[in-house]
């Protein structure tokens, strides 16, 4: 499985491709140069239970680390991954209170 990333203006997407088929997508909105909001994760029929959604979130985490970004996961699935995996919380958005 390969993960492809694309971004146009302030919208981006990570796409999971397996054997030339779209296995799933995760979309985000860019708030500014340092923060993205994950707003949707979707796994296509036939690819459930294969870890596609988690791979998409982990690709976003790697992207955030490489580009000094923070992630605000509004998507319930992405939020659950951040709750379960403590080691990725270094890129989790922390509001300045």
C-alpha positions as CSV (number, residue, x, y, z in Angstrom):
1,X,0.0,0.0,0.0
2,X,1.2,3.4,-0.9
3,X,0.1,6.7,0.6
4,X,0.0,9.8,-1.7
5,X,-0.3,13.4,-0.5
6,X,-1.7,16.3,-2.3
7,X,-2.5,19.9,-1.3
8,X,-4.1,22.7,-3.1
9,X,-4.5,26.1,-1.5
10,X,-5.6,25.4,2.1
11,X,-7.1,21.9,1.5
12,X,-5.1,18.6,1.5
13,X,-5.6,14.9,1.2
14,X,-3.7,11.7,2.0
15,X,-4.8,8.8,-0.3
16,X,-4.1,5.1,0.3
17,X,-3.6,3.2,-2.9
18,X,-3.5,-0.6,-3.0
19,X,-3.1,-2.4,-6.3
20,X,-4.2,0.7,-8.3
21,X,-7.4,1.0,-6.2
22,X,-8.3,3.8,-3.8
23,X,-8.4,2.1,-0.4
24,X,-9.2,5.3,1.6
25,X,-8.7,9.0,2.1
26,X,-8.1,11.5,4.8
27,X,-8.7,15.1,4.2
28,X,-7.5,18.2,6.1
29,X,-7.7,22.0,6.1
30,X,-4.7,24.2,6.6
31,X,-5.4,26.8,9.2
32,X,-2.0,28.5,8.9
33,X,1.6,27.6,8.1
34,X,1.9,25.7,11.4
35,X,-1.5,24.0,11.9
36,X,-3.7,21.6,10.0
37,X,-7.2,20.2,10.9
38,X,-7.9,16.6,10.0
39,X,-11.6,16.7,9.2
40,X,-12.4,13.4,7.6
41,X,-11.1,9.8,7.2
42,X,-12.8,7.3,5.0
43,X,-12.0,3.7,4.2
44,X,-13.5,2.3,1.1
45,X,-15.6,-1.0,1.1
46,X,-13.4,-4.0,0.9
47,X,-10.5,-2.4,2.7
48,X,-12.0,-2.3,6.2
49,X,-9.9,-4.0,9.0
50,X,-6.6,-3.6,7.1
51,X,-5.3,-0.6,9.1
52,X,-5.9,1.8,6.2
53,X,-7.2,4.6,8.4
54,X,-4.4,4.3,10.8
55,X,-1.8,4.4,8.0
56,X,-3.4,7.6,6.7
57,X,-3.2,9.2,10.2
58,X,0.4,8.1,10.7
59,X,1.3,9.6,7.3
60,X,-0.2,12.9,8.4
61,X,1.9,12.6,11.6
62,X,5.1,12.0,9.6
63,X,4.2,15.0,7.4
64,X,3.6,17.2,10.4
65,X,6.9,16.2,12.0
66,X,8.8,16.8,8.8
67,X,7.2,20.2,8.3
68,X,6.9,21.5,11.8
69,X,3.1,21.3,11.8
70,X,0.6,20.7,14.6
71,X,-2.6,18.7,14.0
72,X,-6.0,19.3,15.3
73,X,-7.9,16.0,14.8
74,X,-11.6,17.0,14.5
75,X,-12.4,13.7,12.6
76,X,-13.6,11.2,15.3
77,X,-11.4,8.4,13.8
78,X,-8.2,10.5,13.8
79,X,-9.0,11.7,17.3
80,X,-9.3,8.1,18.5
81,X,-5.9,7.3,17.0
82,X,-4.3,10.2,18.9
83,X,-6.0,9.0,22.1
84,X,-4.7,5.5,21.7
85,X,-1.1,6.2,20.6
86,X,0.8,8.5,23.0
87,X,3.9,8.6,20.9
88,X,2.3,10.7,18.2
89,X,1.0,13.4,20.5
90,X,4.1,15.5,19.9
91,X,2.3,16.9,16.8
92,X,-1.1,17.3,18.5
93,X,-2.3,21.0,18.5
94,X,-1.8,22.6,21.9
95,X,-3.7,25.9,22.3
96,X,-2.0,28.8,23.9
97,X,-4.1,29.4,27.0
